[in-house]
Amino acid sequence: DQQVKQNSPSLSVQEGRISILNCDYTNSMFDYFLWYKKYPAEGPTFLISISSIKDKNEDGRFTVFLNKSAKHLSLHIVPSQPGDSAVYFCAGRFGNEKLTFGTGTRLTIIP
Amino acid sequence: EAGVTQFPSHSVIEKGQTVTLRCDPISGHDNLYWYRRVMGKEIKFLLHFVKESKQDESGMPNNRFLAERTGGTYSTLKVQPAELEDSGVYFCASSQELNTEAFFGQGTRLTVV
């Protein structure tokens, strides 16, 4: 049973435009959500997070939106840059427990 | 400050052999996690150490997998005997506090042939 789902395996966006990566979850116990970015042959690196008591968190070009009623979150990257090309993983967590990851979305920024 | 380091970066072994993966967490990080990603799928939790104690090992696939963290510093993950389905990338991560983000190592790519 996959508790975190990233239904788009890949996404291509023109440089300078907005990239929107989506994530759905089924576990209503999750109280914290994180986005990780992964380059080839490297480990995931933390990007941005959001607590379940908030509906938006912004950090520079990156904004995460949380819709608890829909059990949906999204990551917006504006403007998209070539260095943003990577695999993005969404993860949920309940309390101090482990991270539960999605399958990832490969983002390609087209120059 | 050194990040999380994993050794080896790649390992190719035959079915039935034994492999030991090592993880050195960031110094001072009490929490150490092992995760695994099988080709194209999600990154799945294996287990969590707090210092030298196993806090949660609910993700360990079976008793062919043995994780240790003697002295609460580095950790090893041994697979014995390895099976074909054990192939994947094994990630180690560490965090200082439980409610903070975890820092990941570069991973060990294990191929069982």
Backbone of each chain as ProteinMPNN parsed JSONL, in Angstrom:
{"seq_chain_A": "DQQVKQNSPSLSVQEGRISILNCDYTNSMFDYFLWYKKYPAEGPTFLISISSIKDKNEDGRFTVFLNKSAKHLSLHIVPSQPGDSAVYFCAGRFGNEKLTFGTGTRLTIIP", "coords_chain_A": {"N_chain_A": [[0.841, -1.192, 0.0], [0.814, 1.997, -1.111], [1.511, 4.893, 0.46], [2.225, 7.442, -0.173], [1.987, 9.185, -3.115], [3.272, 9.924, -6.265], [2.173, 10.777, -9.114], [3.055, 11.58, -11.585], [5.621, 10.515, -13.461], [7.497, 11.927, -14.87], [8.414, 15.27, -15.952], [8.545, 18.04, -18.076], [9.782, 21.29, -18.439], [9.936, 24.605, -19.648], [12.803, 26.677, -19.407], [12.724, 29.312, -17.055], [10.006, 29.319, -16.804], [7.176, 28.25, -14.746], [7.502, 25.442, -12.627], [5.541, 22.767, -11.594], [5.141, 20.376, -9.257], [3.451, 17.513, -8.229], [1.88, 15.777, -5.467], [0.269, 13.193, -3.76], [-1.294, 11.899, -0.83], [-2.239, 9.236, 1.392], [-2.282, 8.664, 4.065], [-3.689, 9.984, 6.76], [-2.572, 10.605, 9.127], [-0.129, 11.767, 8.824], [1.889, 14.49, 9.748], [3.751, 16.167, 8.867], [5.497, 17.25, 6.036], [7.85, 16.753, 3.432], [10.053, 17.818, 0.821], [12.424, 16.391, -1.259], [15.335, 16.618, -3.276], [17.016, 15.023, -5.915], [20.009, 14.376, -7.494], [21.616, 12.512, -10.179], [23.504, 9.698, -9.08], [23.865, 10.741, -6.59], [22.872, 11.275, -3.147], [19.528, 11.924, -1.87], [18.705, 15.35, -1.314], [17.626, 17.636, 1.106], [14.97, 19.898, 0.483], [12.627, 21.576, 0.96], [10.08, 22.02, 3.453], [6.887, 21.389, 5.076], [4.627, 21.959, 7.686], [1.713, 20.246, 8.875], [-0.069, 22.013, 9.902], [0.001, 24.251, 8.484], [-0.655, 25.899, 5.318], [0.946, 26.744, 3.364], [4.334, 27.197, 2.454], [7.192, 29.065, 1.897], [10.308, 29.439, 0.239], [12.541, 31.241, -1.101], [12.83, 30.573, -4.484], [11.204, 28.43, -4.271], [8.117, 27.018, -3.367], [5.881, 25.386, -1.263], [2.703, 23.955, -1.249], [-0.031, 22.948, 0.724], [-2.893, 20.987, 0.803], [-4.974, 19.885, 2.94], [-7.531, 18.77, 3.1], [-7.858, 17.623, 0.641], [-5.796, 15.922, 0.691], [-3.347, 16.516, -0.576], [-0.339, 17.77, -1.899], [1.802, 20.269, -3.327], [4.692, 21.283, -5.128], [6.085, 24.269, -6.1], [8.173, 25.776, -8.432], [9.677, 28.69, -9.206], [11.439, 31.238, -10.9], [11.947, 28.483, -13.15], [15.094, 26.834, -13.43], [17.981, 25.616, -15.266], [19.592, 24.101, -13.511], [17.75, 23.011, -11.85], [16.93, 20.653, -12.838], [16.311, 17.408, -12.02], [15.5, 14.562, -9.906], [12.59, 14.657, -8.023], [11.459, 14.032, -4.807], [8.667, 13.466, -2.821], [7.75, 13.376, 0.606], [6.198, 12.031, 3.529], [5.584, 12.346, 7.061], [4.898, 11.081, 10.312], [4.787, 12.383, 13.41], [7.62, 11.466, 15.191], [8.351, 9.51, 13.519], [9.479, 7.403, 10.772], [10.373, 8.581, 7.454], [8.098, 8.51, 4.76], [8.255, 7.89, 1.478], [7.42, 9.051, -1.863], [7.395, 7.854, -5.301], [8.862, 9.527, -6.851], [9.461, 12.271, -9.148], [10.745, 13.006, -12.254], [12.196, 15.901, -13.151], [12.764, 17.932, -15.908], [14.42, 20.668, -17.115], [14.113, 22.696, -19.801], [16.39, 24.413, -21.771]], "CA_chain_A": [[0.0, 0.0, 0.0], [1.668, 3.163, -1.228], [0.87, 5.968, 1.199], [2.576, 8.712, -0.815], [1.969, 8.909, -4.547], [3.634, 10.953, -7.226], [1.623, 10.111, -10.291], [3.761, 11.967, -12.809], [7.016, 10.076, -13.374], [8.399, 12.906, -15.466], [7.84, 16.574, -16.279], [9.486, 18.924, -18.783], [9.357, 22.683, -18.329], [10.844, 25.568, -20.264], [13.536, 27.539, -18.477], [12.071, 30.591, -16.766], [8.582, 29.119, -16.501], [6.899, 27.634, -13.456], [7.409, 23.975, -12.531], [4.618, 22.351, -10.537], [5.234, 18.94, -8.996], [2.323, 17.136, -7.385], [2.036, 14.644, -4.565], [-0.941, 12.845, -3.016], [-1.027, 10.956, 0.244], [-3.442, 8.584, 1.921], [-2.188, 8.545, 5.516], [-4.127, 11.244, 7.369], [-1.788, 10.824, 10.335], [1.07, 12.552, 8.52], [1.793, 15.859, 10.229], [4.883, 16.918, 8.333], [5.787, 16.825, 4.667], [9.138, 17.252, 2.963], [10.466, 17.581, -0.562], [13.843, 16.157, -1.457], [15.792, 16.701, -4.659], [18.088, 14.059, -6.091], [20.777, 14.328, -8.744], [22.166, 11.177, -10.431], [24.66, 9.23, -8.314], [23.95, 11.426, -5.305], [21.743, 11.019, -2.278], [18.528, 12.999, -1.834], [19.011, 16.505, -0.469], [16.427, 18.308, 1.584], [14.659, 21.111, -0.259], [11.679, 22.42, 1.673], [9.12, 21.224, 4.201], [5.706, 22.097, 5.553], [3.871, 21.324, 8.756], [0.309, 20.06, 8.497], [-0.902, 23.113, 10.418], [0.127, 25.352, 7.531], [-1.063, 25.54, 3.959], [1.94, 27.252, 2.411], [5.651, 27.559, 2.954], [7.956, 29.608, 0.78], [11.732, 29.61, 0.457], [13.138, 31.679, -2.366], [12.073, 30.196, -5.687], [10.449, 27.211, -3.974], [6.935, 27.153, -2.509], [5.102, 24.158, -1.126], [1.313, 24.165, -0.872], [-0.658, 21.76, 1.293], [-4.354, 20.964, 0.866], [-5.225, 18.725, 3.797], [-8.816, 18.13, 2.804], [-7.671, 16.822, -0.565], [-4.591, 15.113, 0.909], [-2.552, 16.833, -1.749], [0.604, 18.869, -1.806], [2.493, 20.559, -4.569], [5.917, 22.083, -5.065], [6.191, 25.207, -7.205], [9.509, 26.342, -8.623], [9.546, 29.845, -10.093], [11.416, 30.656, -12.237], [12.719, 27.245, -13.279], [16.448, 27.011, -13.95], [18.536, 24.328, -15.705], [20.087, 23.354, -12.358], [16.631, 22.372, -11.152], [16.693, 19.327, -13.428], [16.637, 16.399, -11.01], [14.322, 13.802, -9.471], [12.035, 15.239, -6.813], [10.704, 13.095, -3.991], [7.786, 13.959, -1.783], [7.75, 12.443, 1.728], [5.36, 12.375, 4.668], [6.068, 11.815, 8.335], [4.009, 11.221, 11.466], [5.545, 12.532, 14.64], [9.048, 11.207, 15.07], [8.54, 8.27, 12.769], [10.248, 7.389, 9.54], [9.843, 9.234, 6.265], [7.479, 7.658, 3.745], [8.521, 8.593, 0.227], [6.787, 8.705, -3.123], [8.279, 7.238, -6.292], [9.684, 10.558, -7.484], [9.143, 12.863, -10.453], [11.956, 13.517, -12.912], [11.973, 17.22, -13.751], [13.759, 18.359, -16.887], [14.25, 22.065, -17.511], [14.581, 22.852, -21.182], [16.969, 25.759, -21.93]], "C_chain_A": [[0.879, 1.245, 0.0], [0.976, 4.369, -0.601], [1.16, 7.34, 0.608], [2.715, 8.436, -2.304], [2.371, 10.137, -5.354], [3.305, 10.371, -8.587], [2.287, 10.495, -11.601], [5.207, 11.52, -12.701], [7.993, 11.085, -13.967], [7.636, 14.176, -15.848], [8.909, 17.406, -16.974], [8.929, 20.339, -18.785], [10.403, 23.574, -18.984], [11.534, 26.406, -19.192], [12.809, 28.867, -18.305], [10.592, 30.46, -16.421], [8.418, 28.479, -15.122], [6.862, 26.114, -13.582], [6.485, 23.661, -11.365], [4.688, 20.84, -10.414], [4.17, 18.577, -7.967], [2.577, 15.86, -6.59], [0.718, 14.42, -3.832], [-0.585, 11.845, -1.931], [-2.331, 10.392, 0.777], [-3.449, 8.539, 3.444], [-2.522, 9.886, 6.172], [-3.383, 11.541, 8.673], [-0.523, 11.653, 10.075], [0.878, 13.973, 9.028], [2.935, 16.726, 9.73], [5.213, 16.348, 6.967], [7.084, 17.491, 4.2], [9.292, 16.968, 1.481], [11.984, 17.431, -0.574], [14.126, 16.195, -2.947], [16.971, 15.754, -4.801], [18.702, 14.168, -7.487], [21.297, 12.904, -8.933], [23.41, 10.906, -9.606], [24.879, 10.015, -7.018], [22.761, 11.01, -4.445], [20.745, 12.157, -2.34], [18.993, 14.135, -0.922], [17.722, 17.226, -0.125], [16.226, 19.629, 0.855], [13.784, 22.056, 0.558], [10.684, 21.514, 2.386], [7.918, 22.066, 4.59], [5.045, 21.276, 6.647], [2.409, 21.236, 8.337], [-0.597, 21.169, 9.025], [-0.83, 24.334, 9.504], [-0.396, 24.917, 6.175], [-0.076, 26.035, 2.91], [3.245, 27.514, 3.137], [6.518, 27.949, 1.766], [9.418, 29.778, 1.167], [12.373, 29.948, -0.887], [12.257, 31.317, -3.547], [11.129, 29.027, -5.441], [9.297, 27.5, -3.006], [6.233, 25.812, -2.458], [3.717, 24.536, -0.62], [0.742, 22.849, -0.35], [-2.159, 21.942, 1.35], [-4.745, 19.71, 1.635], [-6.516, 18.012, 3.453], [-8.723, 17.237, 1.582], [-6.51, 15.854, -0.419], [-3.636, 15.267, -0.276], [-1.568, 17.936, -1.417], [1.308, 19.06, -3.134], [3.714, 21.426, -4.278], [5.968, 22.957, -6.306], [7.603, 25.765, -7.251], [9.385, 27.456, -9.654], [10.697, 30.824, -9.873], [12.273, 29.39, -12.284], [14.065, 27.52, -13.937], [17.005, 25.639, -14.364], [19.041, 23.464, -14.549], [18.994, 22.687, -11.547], [16.321, 20.993, -11.723], [17.211, 18.255, -12.476], [15.385, 15.55, -10.79], [13.872, 14.377, -8.134], [11.16, 14.21, -6.094], [9.898, 13.857, -2.948], [7.808, 12.929, -0.648], [6.835, 12.953, 2.823], [5.913, 11.731, 5.923], [5.008, 12.037, 9.406], [4.853, 11.281, 12.722], [7.026, 12.345, 14.394], [9.351, 9.987, 14.219], [9.293, 8.496, 11.463], [9.577, 8.222, 8.449], [9.25, 8.181, 5.34], [7.521, 8.426, 2.439], [7.574, 8.163, -0.892], [7.825, 8.15, -4.074], [9.135, 8.246, -7.048], [9.145, 11.026, -8.814], [10.434, 13.428, -11.022], [11.615, 14.813, -13.622], [13.124, 17.558, -14.687], [13.444, 19.79, -17.291], [14.912, 22.256, -18.881], [15.114, 24.271, -21.38], [16.295, 26.536, -23.056]], "O_chain_A": [[1.591, 1.521, 0.965], [-0.057, 4.812, -1.104], [0.424, 8.294, 0.859], [3.472, 7.554, -2.709], [1.864, 11.239, -5.14], [4.064, 9.574, -9.139], [2.107, 9.819, -12.615], [5.961, 12.096, -11.916], [9.173, 11.099, -13.615], [6.42, 14.172, -16.039], [10.048, 17.471, -16.513], [7.757, 20.559, -19.092], [11.604, 23.323, -18.882], [10.921, 26.792, -18.197], [12.342, 29.467, -19.273], [9.997, 31.36, -15.827], [9.397, 28.205, -14.428], [6.273, 25.569, -14.515], [6.63, 24.222, -10.278], [4.341, 20.112, -11.344], [4.015, 19.261, -6.955], [3.365, 14.997, -6.979], [0.117, 15.373, -3.336], [0.327, 11.036, -2.101], [-3.392, 10.998, 0.629], [-4.509, 8.392, 4.052], [-1.715, 10.815, 6.135], [-3.551, 12.613, 9.253], [0.079, 12.178, 11.012], [-0.155, 14.595, 8.78], [3.067, 17.884, 10.127], [5.212, 15.134, 6.762], [7.366, 18.641, 4.536], [8.734, 16.004, 0.955], [12.717, 18.226, 0.015], [13.275, 15.853, -3.769], [17.828, 15.685, -3.92], [18.017, 14.067, -8.504], [21.411, 12.159, -7.96], [24.266, 11.777, -9.45], [25.956, 9.955, -6.425], [21.775, 10.466, -4.943], [21.075, 13.245, -2.812], [19.603, 13.894, 0.119], [16.843, 17.399, -0.969], [17.174, 20.383, 0.633], [14.161, 23.2, 0.812], [10.468, 20.375, 1.973], [7.925, 23.29, 4.454], [4.922, 20.055, 6.543], [1.928, 22.048, 7.547], [-1.762, 21.256, 8.638], [-1.519, 25.328, 9.728], [-0.56, 23.726, 5.91], [-0.24, 25.777, 1.718], [3.263, 27.986, 4.273], [6.567, 27.243, 0.758], [9.733, 30.206, 2.278], [12.698, 29.072, -1.688], [11.089, 31.7, -3.608], [10.338, 28.674, -6.316], [9.48, 28.14, -1.971], [6.017, 25.175, -3.489], [3.573, 25.329, 0.31], [0.997, 21.78, -0.906], [-2.649, 22.938, 1.883], [-4.837, 18.62, 1.071], [-6.587, 16.784, 3.509], [-9.413, 16.222, 1.487], [-6.265, 15.046, -1.314], [-3.191, 14.292, -0.882], [-1.906, 18.91, -0.745], [1.399, 18.144, -3.952], [3.749, 22.189, -3.313], [5.903, 22.458, -7.429], [8.156, 26.174, -6.231], [9.04, 27.218, -10.811], [10.92, 31.22, -8.729], [13.228, 29.262, -11.518], [14.172, 28.32, -14.867], [16.546, 24.613, -13.863], [18.934, 22.239, -14.596], [19.277, 21.887, -10.655], [15.531, 20.246, -11.146], [18.401, 18.205, -12.167], [14.345, 15.786, -11.405], [14.681, 14.56, -7.224], [10.259, 13.608, -6.679], [10.398, 14.77, -2.29], [7.877, 11.729, -0.913], [6.709, 14.161, 3.025], [6.61, 10.717, 5.872], [4.31, 13.052, 9.406], [5.556, 10.326, 13.053], [7.614, 12.975, 13.515], [10.478, 9.494, 14.205], [9.678, 9.612, 11.114], [8.385, 8.522, 8.513], [9.816, 7.103, 5.158], [6.902, 9.482, 2.306], [7.009, 7.07, -0.87], [8.99, 7.989, -3.712], [10.032, 7.863, -7.8], [8.463, 10.286, -9.521], [11.126, 14.216, -10.377], [10.84, 14.824, -14.578], [14.295, 17.484, -14.315], [12.342, 20.09, -17.751], [16.104, 22.006, -19.065], [14.376, 25.236, -21.18], [16.66, 27.681, -23.321]]}, "seq_chain_B": "EAGVTQFPSHSVIEKGQTVTLRCDPISGHDNLYWYRRVMGKEIKFLLHFVKESKQDESGMPNNRFLAERTGGTYSTLKVQPAELEDSGVYFCASSQELNTEAFFGQGTRLTVV", "coords_chain_B": {"N_chain_B": [[32.289, 20.758, 7.49], [31.961, 17.258, 7.43], [29.761, 15.344, 5.398], [27.193, 12.801, 5.361], [28.645, 9.725, 4.833], [29.042, 6.937, 2.685], [30.032, 3.579, 2.132], [30.764, 0.658, 0.206], [30.605, 2.643, -2.87], [29.612, 1.315, -5.019], [28.637, -2.087, -5.486], [29.017, -5.298, -6.697], [27.813, -8.444, -6.525], [27.603, -12.032, -6.322], [24.677, -14.044, -6.3], [23.861, -15.419, -3.175], [26.184, -14.746, -1.943], [27.823, -12.707, 0.593], [27.396, -9.353, 1.656], [28.57, -6.308, 2.999], [27.535, -3.192, 3.946], [28.567, 0.121, 4.675], [28.019, 2.94, 6.776], [28.803, 6.2, 7.631], [27.672, 8.52, 9.758], [26.818, 12.05, 10.028], [28.917, 13.737, 12.253], [27.983, 13.651, 15.639], [25.314, 13.277, 15.193], [22.647, 11.624, 16.462], [20.607, 10.115, 15.407], [20.189, 7.651, 13.007], [19.447, 6.39, 9.864], [18.443, 3.789, 7.634], [17.658, 3.38, 4.249], [16.154, 2.099, 1.231], [16.194, 2.011, -2.299], [14.61, 0.439, -4.806], [14.91, -0.232, -8.262], [13.541, 2.486, -9.869], [11.437, 2.748, -8.119], [9.774, 3.76, -5.019], [11.6, 5.363, -2.325], [12.344, 3.337, 0.238], [11.873, 2.852, 3.701], [14.071, 1.215, 5.932], [15.371, 0.805, 8.535], [15.819, 2.404, 11.784], [18.142, 3.881, 13.882], [18.7, 5.045, 17.183], [21.279, 6.464, 18.574], [23.044, 3.701, 19.654], [20.927, 1.998, 19.669], [18.268, 0.128, 18.238], [15.59, 1.755, 17.06], [13.424, 1.483, 15.4], [12.743, -1.118, 13.383], [11.026, -1.92, 11.464], [10.95, -1.921, 8.712], [12.759, -3.715, 7.691], [13.444, -6.224, 5.378], [13.672, -9.053, 5.74], [15.161, -11.789, 7.642], [17.628, -11.996, 6.498], [18.91, -9.676, 6.458], [20.978, -7.67, 8.415], [21.528, -5.173, 10.686], [23.821, -3.027, 12.335], [25.043, -0.869, 14.895], [27.42, -0.252, 16.492], [28.584, 1.274, 19.401], [27.335, 3.566, 18.738], [28.192, 5.142, 16.632], [29.356, 4.783, 13.543], [27.493, 2.779, 11.169], [26.664, -0.533, 10.08], [25.31, -2.501, 7.45], [24.439, -5.638, 6.795], [24.011, -8.092, 4.333], [23.053, -11.306, 4.02], [22.403, -14.573, 3.093], [22.872, -12.93, -0.055], [20.201, -12.14, -2.301], [18.686, -12.006, -5.598], [16.655, -10.078, -5.631], [17.504, -8.242, -3.826], [18.908, -6.285, -4.974], [19.564, -2.848, -5.577], [19.569, 0.634, -4.6], [21.079, 1.577, -1.673], [20.481, 3.754, 0.857], [21.825, 5.801, 3.399], [20.98, 7.843, 6.14], [21.192, 10.673, 8.341], [20.261, 12.431, 11.337], [20.156, 15.185, 13.623], [18.271, 15.917, 15.589], [15.059, 14.458, 16.292], [12.912, 15.656, 14.987], [13.886, 17.044, 12.856], [15.135, 17.682, 9.504], [16.485, 14.942, 7.642], [19.806, 14.137, 6.639], [21.17, 12.836, 3.752], [23.354, 10.195, 2.621], [25.421, 9.409, -0.277], [24.664, 7.009, -1.209], [24.756, 3.417, -1.735], [25.138, 1.431, -4.454], [23.864, -1.621, -4.972], [24.29, -4.576, -6.693], [23.042, -7.658, -7.369], [23.94, -10.61, -8.855]], "CA_chain_B": [[31.76, 19.572, 8.184], [31.739, 16.16, 6.505], [28.389, 14.868, 5.326], [27.022, 11.359, 5.545], [29.427, 9.007, 3.832], [28.715, 5.528, 2.569], [31.058, 2.781, 1.465], [31.297, 1.225, -1.037], [29.612, 3.344, -3.687], [29.021, 0.266, -5.843], [29.029, -3.446, -5.147], [28.407, -6.335, -7.529], [28.095, -9.727, -5.903], [26.793, -13.134, -6.825], [23.624, -14.56, -5.428], [24.364, -16.324, -2.155], [27.319, -14.16, -1.239], [27.559, -11.76, 1.674], [27.893, -7.996, 1.428], [28.409, -5.413, 4.14], [27.544, -1.784, 3.596], [28.916, 0.926, 5.833], [27.556, 4.33, 6.784], [29.321, 7.103, 8.663], [26.757, 9.67, 9.816], [27.414, 13.328, 10.411], [29.354, 13.675, 13.643], [27.054, 14.233, 16.603], [23.943, 12.909, 14.88], [22.266, 10.405, 17.166], [19.651, 9.353, 14.604], [20.728, 7.096, 11.772], [18.413, 5.664, 9.132], [18.757, 3.089, 6.379], [16.573, 3.313, 3.283], [16.524, 1.404, 0.006], [15.38, 2.289, -3.482], [14.674, -0.537, -5.877], [14.828, 0.453, -9.553], [12.385, 3.273, -10.272], [10.338, 2.764, -7.149], [9.942, 4.724, -3.947], [12.662, 5.137, -1.356], [11.647, 2.667, 1.341], [12.511, 2.805, 5.005], [14.491, -0.091, 6.441], [15.388, 0.884, 9.993], [16.21, 3.645, 12.443], [18.903, 3.79, 15.131], [18.982, 6.198, 18.023], [22.592, 6.042, 19.106], [23.311, 2.315, 19.257], [19.716, 1.203, 19.824], [17.32, 0.069, 17.12], [14.338, 2.4, 17.437], [12.363, 0.981, 14.532], [13.289, -1.944, 12.305], [9.838, -2.468, 10.809], [11.121, -1.975, 7.265], [13.738, -4.731, 7.301], [12.673, -7.178, 4.569], [13.696, -10.412, 6.285], [16.298, -11.993, 8.541], [18.913, -11.994, 5.79], [19.445, -8.332, 6.653], [21.377, -7.412, 9.8], [22.118, -3.843, 10.848], [24.436, -2.785, 13.629], [25.624, 0.454, 15.113], [28.179, -0.416, 17.717], [29.149, 2.512, 19.915], [26.525, 4.707, 18.342], [28.818, 5.991, 15.613], [29.035, 4.307, 12.204], [26.583, 1.643, 11.107], [26.832, -1.474, 8.975], [24.15, -3.264, 7.023], [24.937, -6.854, 6.167], [23.026, -8.914, 3.636], [23.638, -12.641, 3.986], [23.002, -14.507, 1.763], [22.189, -11.984, -0.946], [19.311, -12.65, -3.34], [18.575, -11.088, -6.739], [15.73, -8.976, -5.336], [18.136, -7.281, -2.919], [19.546, -5.242, -5.794], [18.973, -1.524, -5.442], [20.461, 1.628, -3.994], [20.883, 1.649, -0.232], [20.825, 5.078, 1.368], [21.899, 6.042, 4.827], [20.704, 9.245, 6.466], [21.308, 10.954, 9.772], [19.712, 13.706, 11.795], [20.565, 15.49, 14.993], [17.076, 15.794, 16.401], [14.069, 13.625, 15.617], [11.973, 16.426, 14.167], [14.591, 17.838, 11.853], [15.314, 16.939, 8.263], [17.6, 14.004, 7.61], [20.804, 14.333, 5.59], [21.422, 11.547, 3.121], [24.601, 9.89, 1.941], [25.307, 9.287, -1.734], [24.087, 5.71, -1.515], [25.536, 2.275, -2.242], [24.378, 0.685, -5.461], [24.128, -3.055, -4.855], [23.785, -5.411, -7.785], [23.21, -9.09, -7.106], [23.813, -11.299, -10.148]], "C_chain_B": [[31.473, 18.484, 7.169], [30.273, 15.757, 6.556], [28.321, 13.394, 5.666], [27.8, 10.649, 4.45], [29.092, 7.526, 3.879], [29.805, 4.818, 1.766], [30.578, 1.35, 1.35], [30.228, 1.996, -1.798], [28.898, 2.359, -4.614], [29.493, -1.089, -5.342], [28.272, -4.411, -6.057], [28.805, -7.667, -6.927], [27.207, -10.794, -6.517], [25.757, -13.539, -5.788], [24.23, -15.561, -4.444], [25.562, -15.79, -1.38], [26.851, -13.186, -0.164], [28.127, -10.398, 1.308], [27.622, -7.168, 2.683], [28.558, -3.98, 3.677], [27.836, -0.978, 4.857], [28.41, 2.349, 5.661], [28.205, 5.078, 7.939], [28.419, 8.336, 8.69], [27.529, 10.96, 10.085], [27.732, 13.269, 11.906], [28.342, 14.357, 14.571], [25.593, 13.907, 16.344], [23.609, 11.569, 15.541], [21.364, 9.498, 16.314], [20.28, 8.921, 13.285], [19.675, 6.203, 11.152], [19.026, 4.932, 7.939], [17.485, 3.053, 5.53], [17.084, 2.548, 2.056], [15.594, 1.842, -1.123], [15.646, 1.202, -4.512], [14.329, 0.192, -7.16], [13.491, 1.15, -9.815], [11.26, 3.371, -9.271], [10.627, 3.77, -6.037], [11.139, 4.364, -3.08], [11.978, 4.573, -0.113], [12.488, 2.584, 2.598], [12.881, 1.376, 5.367], [14.531, -0.084, 7.962], [15.994, 2.185, 10.49], [16.938, 3.315, 13.747], [18.819, 5.119, 15.866], [20.198, 5.797, 18.844], [22.808, 4.589, 18.707], [22.067, 1.43, 19.29], [18.844, 1.258, 18.577], [15.979, 0.616, 17.594], [13.162, 1.797, 16.666], [13.022, 0.169, 13.433], [12.165, -2.588, 11.502], [9.988, -2.62, 9.298], [12.111, -3.02, 6.789], [12.997, -5.862, 6.59], [12.576, -8.578, 5.176], [14.972, -10.592, 7.104], [17.621, -12.18, 7.808], [19.618, -10.645, 5.947], [19.746, -8.125, 8.132], [22.065, -6.052, 9.869], [22.673, -3.703, 12.253], [24.959, -1.358, 13.687], [26.318, 0.429, 16.472], [28.78, 0.918, 18.145], [28.401, 3.755, 19.496], [27.156, 5.631, 17.332], [28.43, 5.491, 14.23], [28.106, 3.097, 12.302], [26.961, 0.75, 9.939], [25.511, -2.173, 8.7], [24.662, -4.458, 6.24], [23.78, -7.609, 5.53], [23.67, -10.287, 3.429], [22.561, -13.716, 4.092], [22.195, -13.579, 0.855], [21.35, -12.718, -1.985], [19.178, -11.592, -4.438], [17.72, -9.863, -6.402], [16.293, -7.961, -4.349], [18.826, -6.158, -3.675], [18.795, -3.925, -5.643], [20.007, -0.558, -4.901], [20.098, 1.76, -2.525], [21.389, 3.005, 0.255], [20.87, 5.057, 2.889], [21.63, 7.526, 5.048], [20.885, 9.45, 7.955], [20.681, 12.293, 10.093], [20.089, 13.9, 13.253], [19.398, 15.306, 15.959], [16.046, 15.013, 15.611], [13.191, 14.429, 14.673], [12.65, 17.333, 13.167], [14.805, 17.0, 10.604], [16.556, 16.049, 8.352], [18.511, 14.311, 6.434], [21.195, 12.956, 5.062], [22.845, 11.425, 2.606], [24.351, 9.674, 0.46], [24.738, 7.935, -2.157], [25.112, 4.668, -1.927], [24.653, 1.54, -3.227], [24.789, -0.776, -5.384], [23.483, -3.788, -6.013], [24.088, -6.855, -7.445], [22.947, -9.824, -8.416], [23.785, -12.818, -9.966]], "O_chain_B": [[30.818, 18.736, 6.158], [29.629, 15.817, 7.604], [29.272, 12.817, 6.193], [27.627, 10.945, 3.268], [28.889, 6.941, 4.943], [30.406, 5.385, 0.853], [30.017, 0.838, 2.318], [29.062, 1.994, -1.401], [27.729, 2.546, -4.952], [30.607, -1.224, -4.836], [27.048, -4.346, -6.172], [29.99, -7.984, -6.828], [26.194, -10.496, -7.149], [25.949, -13.392, -4.581], [25.008, -16.434, -4.828], [25.913, -16.298, -0.315], [25.664, -12.888, -0.031], [29.206, -10.301, 0.722], [26.587, -7.313, 3.334], [29.573, -3.601, 3.093], [27.414, -1.339, 5.956], [28.377, 2.888, 4.555], [28.158, 4.633, 9.085], [28.408, 9.114, 7.735], [28.735, 10.945, 10.334], [26.922, 12.811, 12.711], [27.907, 15.481, 14.322], [24.728, 14.216, 17.164], [24.198, 10.534, 15.228], [21.36, 8.278, 16.477], [20.832, 9.738, 12.548], [19.081, 5.363, 11.827], [19.989, 5.393, 7.326], [16.397, 2.742, 6.015], [18.289, 2.376, 1.873], [14.39, 2.019, -0.935], [16.758, 1.063, -5.022], [13.537, 1.135, -7.146], [12.454, 0.504, -9.962], [10.239, 4.005, -9.539], [11.593, 4.529, -6.103], [11.625, 3.233, -3.092], [11.146, 5.234, 0.508], [13.68, 2.279, 2.545], [12.109, 0.444, 5.14], [13.826, -0.856, 8.612], [16.59, 2.953, 9.736], [16.431, 2.579, 14.594], [18.862, 6.185, 15.252], [20.136, 4.907, 19.693], [22.758, 4.274, 17.518], [22.142, 0.242, 18.974], [18.705, 2.305, 17.945], [15.315, 0.007, 18.433], [12.066, 1.625, 17.199], [13.782, 0.713, 12.632], [12.333, -3.667, 10.932], [9.235, -3.367, 8.672], [12.284, -3.191, 5.582], [12.032, -6.403, 7.128], [11.52, -9.209, 5.129], [15.766, -9.662, 7.243], [18.634, -12.492, 8.435], [20.792, -10.507, 5.603], [18.9, -8.366, 8.993], [23.064, -5.816, 9.188], [22.092, -4.186, 13.225], [25.269, -0.738, 12.669], [25.851, 1.013, 17.45], [29.41, 1.607, 17.344], [28.782, 4.869, 19.853], [26.724, 6.773, 17.176], [27.311, 5.733, 13.776], [27.955, 2.484, 13.358], [27.508, 1.211, 8.937], [24.707, -2.401, 9.603], [25.242, -4.313, 5.164], [22.707, -7.744, 6.119], [24.693, -10.413, 2.756], [21.86, -13.765, 5.103], [20.977, -13.467, 0.992], [21.735, -13.775, -2.483], [19.516, -10.427, -4.231], [18.022, -8.75, -6.833], [15.658, -6.947, -4.06], [19.279, -5.186, -3.071], [17.566, -3.891, -5.589], [21.182, -0.9, -4.763], [18.946, 2.023, -2.181], [22.559, 3.351, 0.087], [20.074, 4.396, 3.556], [22.014, 8.362, 4.23], [20.748, 8.513, 8.741], [20.581, 13.174, 9.24], [20.308, 12.949, 14.003], [19.513, 14.642, 16.989], [16.145, 14.916, 14.387], [12.769, 13.907, 13.641], [12.046, 18.29, 12.682], [14.677, 15.776, 10.63], [17.528, 16.365, 9.037], [18.046, 14.699, 5.362], [21.508, 12.042, 5.825], [23.465, 12.411, 2.207], [23.214, 9.747, -0.005], [24.374, 7.74, -3.317], [26.196, 4.998, -2.408], [23.562, 1.083, -2.886], [25.928, -1.127, -5.695], [22.29, -3.641, -6.278], [25.245, -7.232, -7.256], [21.88, -9.687, -9.015], [23.683, -13.556, -10.946]]}, "name": "protein", "num_of_chains": 2, "seq": "DQQVKQNSPSLSVQEGRISILNCDYTNSMFDYFLWYKKYPAEGPTFLISISSIKDKNEDGRFTVFLNKSAKHLSLHIVPSQPGDSAVYFCAGRFGNEKLTFGTGTRLTIIPEAGVTQFPSHSVIEKGQTVTLRCDPISGHDNLYWYRRVMGKEIKFLLHFVKESKQDESGMPNNRFLAERTGGTYSTLKVQPAELEDSGVYFCASSQELNTEAFFGQGTRLTVV"}
